[in-house]
Amino acid sequence: MSSESKVNFGATARLRKWPSLGNQRREDRDTYLVLEGTLDQCITAFMDKPQATRHLYEIHTSPQPPLVTAILSPEHVVELSRLREFL
């Protein structure tokens, strides 16, 4: 893995949740804060959520191109979790 593709899992991050109705995102509402900590802590908290509700969560952090965007989708978080385990 090259140095420019390393991820700083100690970066500040926030786990946010979409309000939901019937397990569906309420896109007409704003997300709310669940956890503020490191990217590592937010990934761990996200992965602890039931898989059936993970689509309601996203992680906000400082971008770390090319692997980390400002808002991480549930699919992206799962991939970063796999990467973290690999490293």
C-alpha positions in Angstrom: 0.0 0.0 0.0 1.5 3.3 -1.0 1.8 6.2 1.5 -0.8 8.3 -0.3 -3.4 5.7 0.2 -3.0 5.2 3.9 -6.0 6.2 6.1 -5.7 8.1 9.4 -8.1 6.2 11.6 -7.4 8.7 14.4 -8.9 11.6 12.5 -11.9 13.4 14.0 -15.2 12.0 12.9 -18.9 12.0 13.7 -21.4 9.2 13.4 -24.7 10.6 12.3 -28.1 8.9 11.9 -31.0 9.8 9.7 -34.4 9.9 11.4 -36.5 7.1 10.0 -40.0 5.9 9.6 -40.6 2.2 8.9 -36.8 1.7 8.7 -36.6 4.1 5.8 -34.6 7.4 5.8 -36.6 10.6 6.4 -34.8 12.7 3.8 -36.9 15.6 4.8 -35.2 15.7 8.2 -31.6 16.4 9.2 -29.3 13.8 10.5 -28.5 13.9 14.2 -25.3 13.2 16.1 -24.8 9.7 17.6 -21.1 9.8 18.4 -18.2 12.2 18.0 -14.8 10.7 18.2 -12.1 9.2 15.9 -12.8 7.6 12.6 -11.8 4.3 14.2 -14.4 4.8 17.0 -17.1 5.8 14.6 -16.4 2.8 12.3 -16.6 0.5 15.3 -19.8 2.0 16.5 -21.3 1.7 13.0 -20.3 -1.9 12.7 -21.9 -2.7 16.0 -25.3 -1.5 14.6 -27.6 -4.2 13.3 -26.9 -4.7 9.6 -30.6 -4.1 8.8 -30.4 -0.5 10.1 -26.9 0.5 8.9 -28.4 2.3 5.9 -29.6 4.9 8.3 -26.1 5.9 9.4 -23.2 7.8 7.8 -19.9 9.1 9.1 -18.7 12.7 8.6 -15.0 13.3 8.6 -12.2 15.3 6.9 -11.6 14.0 3.4 -8.5 11.8 3.0 -8.2 11.3 -0.8 -8.5 9.0 -2.4 -10.0 6.6 0.1 -12.0 8.7 2.5 -14.6 11.2 1.5 -16.2 13.9 3.7 -19.4 11.8 4.1 -19.0 8.1 4.2 -22.0 6.0 3.0 -22.8 2.7 4.8 -21.1 0.7 2.0 -18.0 2.8 2.2 -17.8 2.4 6.0 -18.0 -1.4 5.6 -15.1 -1.3 3.1 -13.0 0.9 5.4 -13.7 -1.5 8.2 -12.3 -4.4 6.1 -9.3 -2.2 5.2 -8.7 -1.4 8.9 -8.8 -5.1 9.7 -6.4 -5.9 6.9 -3.9 -3.3 8.2 
